Amino acid sequence: MTTESTTPQWVKSSYSDNGGSCVEWAPATASATGIVPVRDSKNPGGPALALAADTFAAFVAGVQAGGFDAA
């Protein structure tokens, strides 16, 4: 029997080298619980958001579609 760690295993955004405006998320936690923890990569000891997986997926789709691009 394997037990999953209660400490999230954080993954940085693939865009982390773009000047510091980056996030990290914990995909293993997301797949196990349906909650996607997200935090500021510059402040790993700070707060983390807990997003429902479908909400996070909608956000990512919106980003990919350019929905948050500056005008």
ZIURMO-V848609 format. One record per residue. N is the residue number from 1. RES is the residue in one letter. PHI is phi in whole degrees, -180 to 180 (none if undefined). PSI is psi in whole degrees, -180 to 180 (* if undefined). NEAR is the number of other C-alpha atoms within 8 Angstrom. Layout:
n: {N;N}
res: {RES;RES}
phi: {PHI;PHI}
psi: {PSI;PSI}
near: {NEAR;NEAR}
//
This chain:
n: {1;2;3;4;5;6;7;8;9;10;11;12;13;14;15;16;17;18;19;20;21;22;23;24;25;26;27;28;29;30;31;32;33;34;35;36;37;38;39;40;41;42;43;44;45;46;47;48;49;50;51;52;53;54;55;56;57;58;59;60;61;62;63;64;65;66;67;68;69;70;71}
res: {M;T;T;E;S;T;T;P;Q;W;V;K;S;S;Y;S;D;N;G;G;S;C;V;E;W;A;P;A;T;A;S;A;T;G;I;V;P;V;R;D;S;K;N;P;G;G;P;A;L;A;L;A;A;D;T;F;A;A;F;V;A;G;V;Q;A;G;G;F;D;A;A}
phi: {none;-105;-117;-85;-64;-84;-87;-61;-98;-79;-124;-80;-58;-68;-102;-62;-91;-93;120;104;-90;-127;-125;-123;-140;-120;-63;-66;-64;-61;-70;-82;-120;82;-111;-103;-78;-133;-143;-76;-67;-82;-134;-64;-89;-82;-71;-122;-84;-116;-108;-63;-57;-69;-67;-63;-62;-66;-62;-61;-62;-65;-63;-62;-84;84;-67;-119;-67;-68;-76}
psi: {131;147;138;138;145;-10;123;143;102;142;130;152;147;-10;20;-21;19;13;4;-6;72;162;162;154;166;88;-33;-39;-41;-46;-29;-30;-17;3;131;108;135;137;165;124;-21;-14;67;-20;-4;-170;157;143;146;105;142;144;-40;-33;-44;-42;-40;-39;-48;-43;-39;-41;-48;-29;-2;14;-13;13;144;140;*}
near: {2;3;4;4;5;4;4;8;8;8;8;10;9;5;6;11;6;7;5;8;6;12;11;12;12;13;10;8;13;12;8;6;6;9;11;15;12;12;13;11;10;6;7;8;4;7;6;8;8;8;10;9;10;6;8;10;8;8;8;8;8;10;10;7;6;7;7;6;6;3;2}
//
